[in-house]
Amino acid sequence: MSEKTKFGKCPRCDTTCDMTWPAISRRDNKTGICSGCGGSEALFDMKMHRKKQLLKNEYNNDIKMQQEIDSQIVSECHWLIKVQE
Ligand SMILES: [Zn+2]
């Protein structure tokens, strides 16, 4: 592999990760974000498309689960709450 890994900070979750080939944010179609955030945005949009509006319970359950798993992912959850307001 000739490509060197380029580490950078994901502007969405503030995590330093491999940004050699970043995912492109669905919010502006140009900002490079980490693959985890790319997946989160895609899932969020899929839920929005299916339900039009996420239920408050769904947010609360996600936050509780993600706090148990990894505090880093919680910052993404805070972003989701901002969208709902
Ligand atoms: Zn990220």
PDB file of the backbone (N, CA, C, O) and the ligand in Angstrom, with CONECT records:
HET     ZN  A 101       1
ATOM      1  N   MET A   1       0.845  -1.198   0.000  1.00  0.00           N
ATOM      2  CA  MET A   1       0.000   0.000   0.000  1.00  0.00           C
ATOM      3  C   MET A   1       0.880   1.248   0.000  1.00  0.00           C
ATOM      4  O   MET A   1       1.695   1.426   0.905  1.00  0.00           O
ATOM      5  N   SER A   2       0.726   2.106  -0.996  1.00  0.00           N
ATOM      6  CA  SER A   2       1.576   3.289  -1.077  1.00  0.00           C
ATOM      7  C   SER A   2       0.970   4.488  -0.334  1.00  0.00           C
ATOM      8  O   SER A   2       1.683   5.413   0.055  1.00  0.00           O
ATOM      9  N   GLU A   3      -0.328   4.460  -0.150  1.00  0.00           N
ATOM     10  CA  GLU A   3      -1.018   5.566   0.523  1.00  0.00           C
ATOM     11  C   GLU A   3      -0.667   5.580   2.011  1.00  0.00           C
ATOM     12  O   GLU A   3      -0.808   4.571   2.703  1.00  0.00           O
ATOM     13  N   LYS A   4      -0.206   6.742   2.493  1.00  0.00           N
ATOM     14  CA  LYS A   4       0.080   6.858   3.919  1.00  0.00           C
ATOM     15  C   LYS A   4      -1.199   7.205   4.667  1.00  0.00           C
ATOM     16  O   LYS A   4      -2.032   7.970   4.182  1.00  0.00           O
ATOM     17  N   THR A   5      -1.336   6.639   5.837  1.00  0.00           N
ATOM     18  CA  THR A   5      -2.507   6.940   6.643  1.00  0.00           C
ATOM     19  C   THR A   5      -2.424   8.377   7.151  1.00  0.00           C
ATOM     20  O   THR A   5      -1.409   8.791   7.712  1.00  0.00           O
ATOM     21  N   LYS A   6      -3.498   9.125   6.949  1.00  0.00           N
ATOM     22  CA  LYS A   6      -3.554  10.511   7.433  1.00  0.00           C
ATOM     23  C   LYS A   6      -4.545  10.582   8.589  1.00  0.00           C
ATOM     24  O   LYS A   6      -5.748  10.373   8.430  1.00  0.00           O
ATOM     25  N   PHE A   7      -3.991  10.884   9.752  1.00  0.00           N
ATOM     26  CA  PHE A   7      -4.862  11.008  10.913  1.00  0.00           C
ATOM     27  C   PHE A   7      -5.367  12.440  11.007  1.00  0.00           C
ATOM     28  O   PHE A   7      -4.638  13.386  10.707  1.00  0.00           O
ATOM     29  N   GLY A   8      -6.595  12.589  11.418  1.00  0.00           N
ATOM     30  CA  GLY A   8      -7.182  13.915  11.577  1.00  0.00           C
ATOM     31  C   GLY A   8      -8.323  13.851  12.574  1.00  0.00           C
ATOM     32  O   GLY A   8      -8.703  12.779  13.047  1.00  0.00           O
ATOM     33  N   LYS A   9      -8.858  15.013  12.880  1.00  0.00           N
ATOM     34  CA  LYS A   9      -9.949  15.086  13.848  1.00  0.00           C
ATOM     35  C   LYS A   9     -11.280  15.152  13.102  1.00  0.00           C
ATOM     36  O   LYS A   9     -11.468  15.988  12.217  1.00  0.00           O
ATOM     37  N   CYS A  10     -12.184  14.277  13.463  1.00  0.00           N
ATOM     38  CA  CYS A  10     -13.521  14.310  12.866  1.00  0.00           C
ATOM     39  C   CYS A  10     -14.249  15.534  13.440  1.00  0.00           C
ATOM     40  O   CYS A  10     -14.356  15.663  14.659  1.00  0.00           O
ATOM     41  N   PRO A  11     -14.751  16.434  12.581  1.00  0.00           N
ATOM     42  CA  PRO A  11     -15.413  17.644  13.079  1.00  0.00           C
ATOM     43  C   PRO A  11     -16.754  17.356  13.748  1.00  0.00           C
ATOM     44  O   PRO A  11     -17.298  18.211  14.447  1.00  0.00           O
ATOM     45  N   ARG A  12     -17.279  16.174  13.537  1.00  0.00           N
ATOM     46  CA  ARG A  12     -18.593  15.858  14.099  1.00  0.00           C
ATOM     47  C   ARG A  12     -18.490  15.278  15.507  1.00  0.00           C
ATOM     48  O   ARG A  12     -19.279  15.648  16.377  1.00  0.00           O
ATOM     49  N   CYS A  13     -17.540  14.381  15.753  1.00  0.00           N
ATOM     50  CA  CYS A  13     -17.440  13.737  17.070  1.00  0.00           C
ATOM     51  C   CYS A  13     -16.141  14.094  17.786  1.00  0.00           C
ATOM     52  O   CYS A  13     -15.920  13.659  18.916  1.00  0.00           O
ATOM     53  N   ASP A  14     -15.273  14.887  17.135  1.00  0.00           N
ATOM     54  CA  ASP A  14     -14.043  15.352  17.764  1.00  0.00           C
ATOM     55  C   ASP A  14     -13.052  14.236  18.064  1.00  0.00           C
ATOM     56  O   ASP A  14     -12.176  14.397  18.914  1.00  0.00           O
ATOM     57  N   THR A  15     -13.178  13.123  17.385  1.00  0.00           N
ATOM     58  CA  THR A  15     -12.275  12.008  17.618  1.00  0.00           C
ATOM     59  C   THR A  15     -11.152  12.026  16.586  1.00  0.00           C
ATOM     60  O   THR A  15     -11.393  12.275  15.404  1.00  0.00           O
ATOM     61  N   THR A  16      -9.931  11.762  17.031  1.00  0.00           N
ATOM     62  CA  THR A  16      -8.828  11.636  16.101  1.00  0.00           C
ATOM     63  C   THR A  16      -8.853  10.222  15.527  1.00  0.00           C
ATOM     64  O   THR A  16      -8.839   9.235  16.262  1.00  0.00           O
ATOM     65  N   CYS A  17      -8.891  10.149  14.206  1.00  0.00           N
ATOM     66  CA  CYS A  17      -8.995   8.843  13.571  1.00  0.00           C
ATOM     67  C   CYS A  17      -8.391   8.888  12.169  1.00  0.00           C
ATOM     68  O   CYS A  17      -7.918   9.934  11.724  1.00  0.00           O
ATOM     69  N   ASP A  18      -8.410   7.761  11.485  1.00  0.00           N
ATOM     70  CA  ASP A  18      -7.899   7.667  10.124  1.00  0.00           C
ATOM     71  C   ASP A  18      -8.805   8.469   9.188  1.00  0.00           C
ATOM     72  O   ASP A  18      -9.959   8.109   8.959  1.00  0.00           O
ATOM     73  N   MET A  19      -8.259   9.556   8.656  1.00  0.00           N
ATOM     74  CA  MET A  19      -9.055  10.393   7.754  1.00  0.00           C
ATOM     75  C   MET A  19      -8.445  10.385   6.340  1.00  0.00           C
ATOM     76  O   MET A  19      -8.596  11.342   5.580  1.00  0.00           O
ATOM     77  N   THR A  20      -7.759   9.291   6.011  1.00  0.00           N
ATOM     78  CA  THR A  20      -7.175   9.163   4.675  1.00  0.00           C
ATOM     79  C   THR A  20      -8.279   9.202   3.613  1.00  0.00           C
ATOM     80  O   THR A  20      -8.187   9.929   2.624  1.00  0.00           O
ATOM     81  N   TRP A  21      -9.300   8.421   3.841  1.00  0.00           N
ATOM     82  CA  TRP A  21     -10.467   8.391   2.951  1.00  0.00           C
ATOM     83  C   TRP A  21     -11.713   8.588   3.809  1.00  0.00           C
ATOM     84  O   TRP A  21     -12.415   7.624   4.114  1.00  0.00           O
ATOM     85  N   PRO A  22     -11.995   9.846   4.204  1.00  0.00           N
ATOM     86  CA  PRO A  22     -13.115  10.076   5.125  1.00  0.00           C
ATOM     87  C   PRO A  22     -14.479   9.864   4.451  1.00  0.00           C
ATOM     88  O   PRO A  22     -14.601   9.902   3.227  1.00  0.00           O
ATOM     89  N   ALA A  23     -15.476   9.645   5.273  1.00  0.00           N
ATOM     90  CA  ALA A  23     -16.851   9.647   4.775  1.00  0.00           C
ATOM     91  C   ALA A  23     -17.205  11.113   4.532  1.00  0.00           C
ATOM     92  O   ALA A  23     -16.626  11.999   5.160  1.00  0.00           O
ATOM     93  N   ILE A  24     -18.131  11.373   3.643  1.00  0.00           N
ATOM     94  CA  ILE A  24     -18.572  12.742   3.380  1.00  0.00           C
ATOM     95  C   ILE A  24     -19.901  12.959   4.097  1.00  0.00           C
ATOM     96  O   ILE A  24     -20.843  12.181   3.944  1.00  0.00           O
ATOM     97  N   SER A  25     -19.955  14.043   4.888  1.00  0.00           N
ATOM     98  CA  SER A  25     -21.172  14.322   5.646  1.00  0.00           C
ATOM     99  C   SER A  25     -22.369  14.528   4.715  1.00  0.00           C
ATOM    100  O   SER A  25     -22.272  15.202   3.689  1.00  0.00           O
ATOM    101  N   ARG A  26     -23.478  13.940   5.094  1.00  0.00           N
ATOM    102  CA  ARG A  26     -24.718  14.104   4.338  1.00  0.00           C
ATOM    103  C   ARG A  26     -25.335  15.476   4.595  1.00  0.00           C
ATOM    104  O   ARG A  26     -26.279  15.871   3.910  1.00  0.00           O
ATOM    105  N   ARG A  27     -24.806  16.205   5.580  1.00  0.00           N
ATOM    106  CA  ARG A  27     -25.396  17.501   5.922  1.00  0.00           C
ATOM    107  C   ARG A  27     -24.991  18.592   4.928  1.00  0.00           C
ATOM    108  O   ARG A  27     -25.794  19.459   4.586  1.00  0.00           O
ATOM    109  N   ASP A  28     -23.725  18.539   4.465  1.00  0.00           N
ATOM    110  CA  ASP A  28     -23.313  19.564   3.503  1.00  0.00           C
ATOM    111  C   ASP A  28     -22.692  18.971   2.239  1.00  0.00           C
ATOM    112  O   ASP A  28     -22.321  19.696   1.315  1.00  0.00           O
ATOM    113  N   ASN A  29     -22.587  17.654   2.214  1.00  0.00           N
ATOM    114  CA  ASN A  29     -22.070  16.940   1.048  1.00  0.00           C
ATOM    115  C   ASN A  29     -20.624  17.305   0.692  1.00  0.00           C
ATOM    116  O   ASN A  29     -20.213  17.146  -0.458  1.00  0.00           O
ATOM    117  N   LYS A  30     -19.849  17.795   1.673  1.00  0.00           N
ATOM    118  CA  LYS A  30     -18.443  18.104   1.390  1.00  0.00           C
ATOM    119  C   LYS A  30     -17.500  17.892   2.571  1.00  0.00           C
ATOM    120  O   LYS A  30     -16.311  17.645   2.370  1.00  0.00           O
ATOM    121  N   THR A  31     -18.007  17.984   3.795  1.00  0.00           N
ATOM    122  CA  THR A  31     -17.141  17.859   4.967  1.00  0.00           C
ATOM    123  C   THR A  31     -16.770  16.402   5.227  1.00  0.00           C
ATOM    124  O   THR A  31     -17.635  15.528   5.288  1.00  0.00           O
ATOM    125  N   GLY A  32     -15.468  16.155   5.379  1.00  0.00           N
ATOM    126  CA  GLY A  32     -14.991  14.822   5.697  1.00  0.00           C
ATOM    127  C   GLY A  32     -15.240  14.493   7.159  1.00  0.00           C
ATOM    128  O   GLY A  32     -14.885  15.272   8.044  1.00  0.00           O
ATOM    129  N   ILE A  33     -15.844  13.351   7.413  1.00  0.00           N
ATOM    130  CA  ILE A  33     -16.113  12.896   8.783  1.00  0.00           C
ATOM    131  C   ILE A  33     -15.657  11.442   8.902  1.00  0.00           C
ATOM    132  O   ILE A  33     -15.388  10.790   7.893  1.00  0.00           O
ATOM    133  N   CYS A  34     -15.570  10.936  10.135  1.00  0.00           N
ATOM    134  CA  CYS A  34     -15.122   9.558  10.330  1.00  0.00           C
ATOM    135  C   CYS A  34     -16.206   8.580   9.872  1.00  0.00           C
ATOM    136  O   CYS A  34     -17.367   8.957   9.713  1.00  0.00           O
ATOM    137  N   SER A  35     -15.820   7.348   9.666  1.00  0.00           N
ATOM    138  CA  SER A  35     -16.776   6.374   9.141  1.00  0.00           C
ATOM    139  C   SER A  35     -17.918   6.105  10.128  1.00  0.00           C
ATOM    140  O   SER A  35     -19.048   5.834   9.722  1.00  0.00           O
ATOM    141  N   GLY A  36     -17.610   6.184  11.427  1.00  0.00           N
ATOM    142  CA  GLY A  36     -18.664   5.994  12.428  1.00  0.00           C
ATOM    143  C   GLY A  36     -19.737   7.060  12.312  1.00  0.00           C
ATOM    144  O   GLY A  36     -20.929   6.760  12.375  1.00  0.00           O
ATOM    145  N   CYS A  37     -19.312   8.310  12.142  1.00  0.00           N
ATOM    146  CA  CYS A  37     -20.265   9.404  11.999  1.00  0.00           C
ATOM    147  C   CYS A  37     -21.016   9.298  10.665  1.00  0.00           C
ATOM    148  O   CYS A  37     -22.203   9.615  10.589  1.00  0.00           O
ATOM    149  N   GLY A  38     -20.324   8.855   9.629  1.00  0.00           N
ATOM    150  CA  GLY A  38     -20.984   8.654   8.342  1.00  0.00           C
ATOM    151  C   GLY A  38     -22.118   7.648   8.482  1.00  0.00           C
ATOM    152  O   GLY A  38     -23.211   7.843   7.950  1.00  0.00           O
ATOM    153  N   GLY A  39     -21.840   6.568   9.205  1.00  0.00           N
ATOM    154  CA  GLY A  39     -22.873   5.555   9.449  1.00  0.00           C
ATOM    155  C   GLY A  39     -24.007   6.107  10.285  1.00  0.00           C
ATOM    156  O   GLY A  39     -25.176   5.827  10.017  1.00  0.00           O
ATOM    157  N   SER A  40     -23.664   6.900  11.309  1.00  0.00           N
ATOM    158  CA  SER A  40     -24.691   7.484  12.185  1.00  0.00           C
ATOM    159  C   SER A  40     -25.620   8.406  11.407  1.00  0.00           C
ATOM    160  O   SER A  40     -26.838   8.371  11.583  1.00  0.00           O
ATOM    161  N   GLU A  41     -25.034   9.228  10.547  1.00  0.00           N
ATOM    162  CA  GLU A  41     -25.861  10.136   9.753  1.00  0.00           C
ATOM    163  C   GLU A  41     -26.788   9.366   8.827  1.00  0.00           C
ATOM    164  O   GLU A  41     -27.960   9.711   8.674  1.00  0.00           O
ATOM    165  N   ALA A  42     -26.256   8.326   8.216  1.00  0.00           N
ATOM    166  CA  ALA A  42     -27.069   7.522   7.297  1.00  0.00           C
ATOM    167  C   ALA A  42     -28.223   6.856   8.036  1.00  0.00           C
ATOM    168  O   ALA A  42     -29.355   6.845   7.551  1.00  0.00           O
ATOM    169  N   LEU A  43     -27.934   6.298   9.220  1.00  0.00           N
ATOM    170  CA  LEU A  43     -28.988   5.644  10.000  1.00  0.00           C
ATOM    171  C   LEU A  43     -30.027   6.661  10.466  1.00  0.00           C
ATOM    172  O   LEU A  43     -31.230   6.397  10.446  1.00  0.00           O
ATOM    173  N   PHE A  44     -29.543   7.823  10.883  1.00  0.00           N
ATOM    174  CA  PHE A  44     -30.457   8.875  11.333  1.00  0.00           C
ATOM    175  C   PHE A  44     -31.405   9.260  10.195  1.00  0.00           C
ATOM    176  O   PHE A  44     -32.615   9.365  10.392  1.00  0.00           O
ATOM    177  N   ASP A  45     -30.844   9.468   9.015  1.00  0.00           N
ATOM    178  CA  ASP A  45     -31.676   9.851   7.871  1.00  0.00           C
ATOM    179  C   ASP A  45     -32.666   8.753   7.505  1.00  0.00           C
ATOM    180  O   ASP A  45     -33.805   9.025   7.125  1.00  0.00           O
ATOM    181  N   MET A  46     -32.217   7.518   7.624  1.00  0.00           N
ATOM    182  CA  MET A  46     -33.120   6.400   7.321  1.00  0.00           C
ATOM    183  C   MET A  46     -34.291   6.387   8.303  1.00  0.00           C
ATOM    184  O   MET A  46     -35.439   6.172   7.915  1.00  0.00           O
ATOM    185  N   LYS A  47     -33.982   6.620   9.575  1.00  0.00           N
ATOM    186  CA  LYS A  47     -35.056   6.657  10.575  1.00  0.00           C
ATOM    187  C   LYS A  47     -36.000   7.819  10.298  1.00  0.00           C
ATOM    188  O   LYS A  47     -37.221   7.674  10.370  1.00  0.00           O
ATOM    189  N   MET A  48     -35.422   8.970   9.981  1.00  0.00           N
ATOM    190  CA  MET A  48     -36.255  10.141   9.702  1.00  0.00           C
ATOM    191  C   MET A  48     -37.160   9.880   8.506  1.00  0.00           C
ATOM    192  O   MET A  48     -38.323  10.284   8.496  1.00  0.00           O
ATOM    193  N   HIS A  49     -36.628   9.215   7.521  1.00  0.00           N
ATOM    194  CA  HIS A  49     -37.402   8.921   6.317  1.00  0.00           C
ATOM    195  C   HIS A  49     -38.556   7.975   6.652  1.00  0.00           C
ATOM    196  O   HIS A  49     -39.675   8.146   6.169  1.00  0.00           O
ATOM    197  N   ARG A  50     -38.269   6.991   7.474  1.00  0.00           N
ATOM    198  CA  ARG A  50     -39.291   5.983   7.805  1.00  0.00           C
ATOM    199  C   ARG A  50     -40.337   6.495   8.766  1.00  0.00           C
ATOM    200  O   ARG A  50     -41.514   6.157   8.645  1.00  0.00           O
ATOM    201  N   LYS A  51     -39.921   7.307   9.719  1.00  0.00           N
ATOM    202  CA  LYS A  51     -40.864   7.718  10.761  1.00  0.00           C
ATOM    203  C   LYS A  51     -41.203   9.196  10.707  1.00  0.00           C
ATOM    204  O   LYS A  51     -42.062   9.671  11.451  1.00  0.00           O
ATOM    205  N   LYS A  52     -40.534   9.917   9.833  1.00  0.00           N
ATOM    206  CA  LYS A  52     -40.690  11.365   9.743  1.00  0.00           C
ATOM    207  C   LYS A  52     -40.138  12.060  10.975  1.00  0.00           C
ATOM    208  O   LYS A  52     -39.502  13.108  10.859  1.00  0.00           O
ATOM    209  N   GLN A  53     -40.367  11.499  12.145  1.00  0.00           N
ATOM    210  CA  GLN A  53     -39.884  12.125  13.369  1.00  0.00           C
ATOM    211  C   GLN A  53     -39.478  11.037  14.357  1.00  0.00           C
ATOM    212  O   GLN A  53     -40.237  10.100  14.606  1.00  0.00           O
ATOM    213  N   LEU A  54     -38.307  11.163  14.906  1.00  0.00           N
ATOM    214  CA  LEU A  54     -37.886  10.183  15.892  1.00  0.00           C
ATOM    215  C   LEU A  54     -38.625  10.419  17.201  1.00  0.00           C
ATOM    216  O   LEU A  54     -38.893  11.559  17.580  1.00  0.00           O
ATOM    217  N   LEU A  55     -38.945   9.350  17.873  1.00  0.00           N
ATOM    218  CA  LEU A  55     -39.640   9.458  19.147  1.00  0.00           C
ATOM    219  C   LEU A  55     -38.651   9.818  20.246  1.00  0.00           C
ATOM    220  O   LEU A  55     -37.492   9.406  20.217  1.00  0.00           O
ATOM    221  N   LYS A  56     -39.126  10.592  21.217  1.00  0.00           N
ATOM    222  CA  LYS A  56     -38.290  10.976  22.355  1.00  0.00           C
ATOM    223  C   LYS A  56     -37.735   9.729  23.052  1.00  0.00           C
ATOM    224  O   LYS A  56     -36.577   9.711  23.467  1.00  0.00           O
ATOM    225  N   ASN A  57     -38.565   8.692  23.176  1.00  0.00           N
ATOM    226  CA  ASN A  57     -38.129   7.444  23.797  1.00  0.00           C
ATOM    227  C   ASN A  57     -36.930   6.853  23.083  1.00  0.00           C
ATOM    228  O   ASN A  57     -36.013   6.321  23.708  1.00  0.00           O
ATOM    229  N   GLU A  58     -36.953   6.954  21.771  1.00  0.00           N
ATOM    230  CA  GLU A  58     -35.878   6.394  20.982  1.00  0.00           C
ATOM    231  C   GLU A  58     -34.565   7.120  21.283  1.00  0.00           C
ATOM    232  O   GLU A  58     -33.515   6.487  21.400  1.00  0.00           O
ATOM    233  N   TYR A  59     -34.625   8.439  21.406  1.00  0.00           N
ATOM    234  CA  TYR A  59     -33.436   9.213  21.775  1.00  0.00           C
ATOM    235  C   TYR A  59     -32.927   8.781  23.144  1.00  0.00           C
ATOM    236  O   TYR A  59     -31.740   8.511  23.328  1.00  0.00           O
ATOM    237  N   ASN A  60     -33.853   8.722  24.102  1.00  0.00           N
ATOM    238  CA  ASN A  60     -33.462   8.387  25.466  1.00  0.00           C
ATOM    239  C   ASN A  60     -32.827   7.004  25.541  1.00  0.00           C
ATOM    240  O   ASN A  60     -31.829   6.804  26.233  1.00  0.00           O
ATOM    241  N   ASN A  61     -33.415   6.054  24.822  1.00  0.00           N
ATOM    242  CA  ASN A  61     -32.854   4.701  24.820  1.00  0.00           C
ATOM    243  C   ASN A  61     -31.477   4.677  24.196  1.00  0.00           C
ATOM    244  O   ASN A  61     -30.569   4.016  24.701  1.00  0.00           O
ATOM    245  N   ASP A  62     -31.319   5.406  23.084  1.00  0.00           N
ATOM    246  CA  ASP A  62     -30.016   5.453  22.419  1.00  0.00           C
ATOM    247  C   ASP A  62     -28.964   6.063  23.331  1.00  0.00           C
ATOM    248  O   ASP A  62     -27.851   5.548  23.436  1.00  0.00           O
ATOM    249  N   ILE A  63     -29.319   7.170  23.996  1.00  0.00           N
ATOM    250  CA  ILE A  63     -28.367   7.860  24.863  1.00  0.00           C
ATOM    251  C   ILE A  63     -27.937   6.955  26.008  1.00  0.00           C
ATOM    252  O   ILE A  63     -26.749   6.854  26.314  1.00  0.00           O
ATOM    253  N   LYS A  64     -28.899   6.300  26.636  1.00  0.00           N
ATOM    254  CA  LYS A  64     -28.606   5.415  27.768  1.00  0.00           C
ATOM    255  C   LYS A  64     -27.669   4.286  27.327  1.00  0.00           C
ATOM    256  O   LYS A  64     -26.673   3.993  27.989  1.00  0.00           O
ATOM    257  N   MET A  65     -28.003   3.668  26.211  1.00  0.00           N
ATOM    258  CA  MET A  65     -27.202   2.559  25.688  1.00  0.00           C
ATOM    259  C   MET A  65     -25.800   3.037  25.339  1.00  0.00           C
ATOM    260  O   MET A  65     -24.815   2.374  25.662  1.00  0.00           O
ATOM    261  N   GLN A  66     -25.712   4.182  24.682  1.00  0.00           N
ATOM    262  CA  GLN A  66     -24.419   4.653  24.230  1.00  0.00           C
ATOM    263  C   GLN A  66     -23.551   5.157  25.371  1.00  0.00           C
ATOM    264  O   GLN A  66     -22.324   5.095  25.293  1.00  0.00           O
ATOM    265  N   GLN A  67     -24.185   5.658  26.437  1.00  0.00           N
ATOM    266  CA  GLN A  67     -23.399   6.060  27.603  1.00  0.00           C
ATOM    267  C   GLN A  67     -22.735   4.839  28.217  1.00  0.00           C
ATOM    268  O   GLN A  67     -21.618   4.917  28.730  1.00  0.00           O
ATOM    269  N   GLU A  68     -23.429   3.717  28.161  1.00  0.00           N
ATOM    270  CA  GLU A  68     -22.865   2.484  28.710  1.00  0.00           C
ATOM    271  C   GLU A  68     -21.727   1.962  27.843  1.00  0.00           C
ATOM    272  O   GLU A  68     -20.753   1.403  28.348  1.00  0.00           O
ATOM    273  N   ILE A  69     -21.857   2.148  26.542  1.00  0.00           N
ATOM    274  CA  ILE A  69     -20.873   1.595  25.611  1.00  0.00           C
ATOM    275  C   ILE A  69     -19.636   2.487  25.508  1.00  0.00           C
ATOM    276  O   ILE A  69     -18.509   2.021  25.680  1.00  0.00           O
ATOM    277  N   ASP A  70     -19.854   3.772  25.226  1.00  0.00           N
ATOM    278  CA  ASP A  70     -18.720   4.629  24.922  1.00  0.00           C
ATOM    279  C   ASP A  70     -19.136   6.082  25.014  1.00  0.00           C
ATOM    280  O   ASP A  70     -20.066   6.513  24.332  1.00  0.00           O
ATOM    281  N   SER A  71     -18.449   6.836  25.856  1.00  0.00           N
ATOM    282  CA  SER A  71     -18.820   8.233  26.042  1.00  0.00           C
ATOM    283  C   SER A  71     -18.581   9.053  24.779  1.00  0.00           C
ATOM    284  O   SER A  71     -19.214  10.091  24.585  1.00  0.00           O
ATOM    285  N   GLN A  72     -17.673   8.597  23.922  1.00  0.00           N
ATOM    286  CA  GLN A  72     -17.373   9.314  22.681  1.00  0.00           C
ATOM    287  C   GLN A  72     -18.617   9.370  21.793  1.00  0.00           C
ATOM    288  O   GLN A  72     -18.869  10.380  21.137  1.00  0.00           O
ATOM    289  N   ILE A  73     -19.385   8.295  21.773  1.00  0.00           N
ATOM    290  CA  ILE A  73     -20.559   8.230  20.909  1.00  0.00           C
ATOM    291  C   ILE A  73     -21.658   9.133  21.448  1.00  0.00           C
ATOM    292  O   ILE A  73     -22.532   9.568  20.698  1.00  0.00           O
ATOM    293  N   VAL A  74     -21.618   9.418  22.749  1.00  0.00           N
ATOM    294  CA  VAL A  74     -22.639  10.275  23.341  1.00  0.00           C
ATOM    295  C   VAL A  74     -22.622  11.661  22.709  1.00  0.00           C
ATOM    296  O   VAL A  74     -23.671  12.288  22.562  1.00  0.00           O
ATOM    297  N   SER A  75     -21.423  12.149  22.328  1.00  0.00           N
ATOM    298  CA  SER A  75     -21.365  13.471  21.709  1.00  0.00           C
ATOM    299  C   SER A  75     -22.166  13.477  20.406  1.00  0.00           C
ATOM    300  O   SER A  75     -22.734  14.503  20.031  1.00  0.00           O
ATOM    301  N   GLU A  76     -22.212  12.341  19.718  1.00  0.00           N
ATOM    302  CA  GLU A  76     -23.028  12.240  18.514  1.00  0.00           C
ATOM    303  C   GLU A  76     -24.499  12.312  18.893  1.00  0.00           C
ATOM    304  O   GLU A  76     -25.306  12.903  18.174  1.00  0.00           O
ATOM    305  N   CYS A  77     -24.841  11.712  20.018  1.00  0.00           N
ATOM    306  CA  CYS A  77     -26.218  11.724  20.489  1.00  0.00           C
ATOM    307  C   CYS A  77     -26.667  13.151  20.791  1.00  0.00           C
ATOM    308  O   CYS A  77     -27.804  13.522  20.502  1.00  0.00           O
ATOM    309  N   HIS A  78     -25.794  13.931  21.360  1.00  0.00           N
ATOM    310  CA  HIS A  78     -26.145  15.320  21.663  1.00  0.00           C
ATOM    311  C   HIS A  78     -26.478  16.066  20.385  1.00  0.00           C
ATOM    312  O   HIS A  78     -27.349  16.935  20.348  1.00  0.00           O
ATOM    313  N   TRP A  79     -25.743  15.690  19.325  1.00  0.00           N
ATOM    314  CA  TRP A  79     -26.028  16.297  18.039  1.00  0.00           C
ATOM    315  C   TRP A  79     -27.444  15.922  17.586  1.00  0.00           C
ATOM    316  O   TRP A  79     -28.173  16.760  17.054  1.00  0.00           O
ATOM    317  N   LEU A  80     -27.821  14.677  17.798  1.00  0.00           N
ATOM    318  CA  LEU A  80     -29.154  14.219  17.399  1.00  0.00           C
ATOM    319  C   LEU A  80     -30.241  14.998  18.128  1.00  0.00           C
ATOM    320  O   LEU A  80     -31.273  15.334  17.548  1.00  0.00           O
ATOM    321  N   ILE A  81     -30.000  15.281  19.405  1.00  0.00           N
ATOM    322  CA  ILE A  81     -30.985  16.012  20.188  1.00  0.00           C
ATOM    323  C   ILE A  81     -31.146  17.427  19.634  1.00  0.00           C
ATOM    324  O   ILE A  81     -32.252  17.967  19.594  1.00  0.00           O
ATOM    325  N   LYS A  82     -30.028  18.019  19.207  1.00  0.00           N
ATOM    326  CA  LYS A  82     -30.101  19.359  18.615  1.00  0.00           C
ATOM    327  C   LYS A  82     -30.987  19.364  17.383  1.00  0.00           C
ATOM    328  O   LYS A  82     -31.733  20.317  17.156  1.00  0.00           O
ATOM    329  N   VAL A  83     -30.911  18.309  16.587  1.00  0.00           N
ATOM    330  CA  VAL A  83     -31.706  18.233  15.365  1.00  0.00           C
ATOM    331  C   VAL A  83     -33.193  18.161  15.713  1.00  0.00           C
ATOM    332  O   VAL A  83     -34.039  18.725  15.018  1.00  0.00           O
ATOM    333  N   GLN A  84     -33.487  17.457  16.798  1.00  0.00           N
ATOM    334  CA  GLN A  84     -34.897  17.254  17.164  1.00  0.00           C
ATOM    335  C   GLN A  84     -35.547  18.540  17.658  1.00  0.00           C
ATOM    336  O   GLN A  84     -36.745  18.733  17.450  1.00  0.00           O
ATOM    337  N   GLU A  85     -34.797  19.417  18.301  1.00  0.00           N
ATOM    338  CA  GLU A  85     -35.368  20.615  18.893  1.00  0.00           C
ATOM    339  C   GLU A  85     -35.830  21.622  17.861  1.00  0.00           C
ATOM    340  O   GLU A  85     -36.336  22.685  18.219  1.00  0.00           O
TER     341      GLU A  85
HETATM  342 ZN    ZN A 101     -16.840  11.233  13.806  1.00  0.00          ZN2+
END
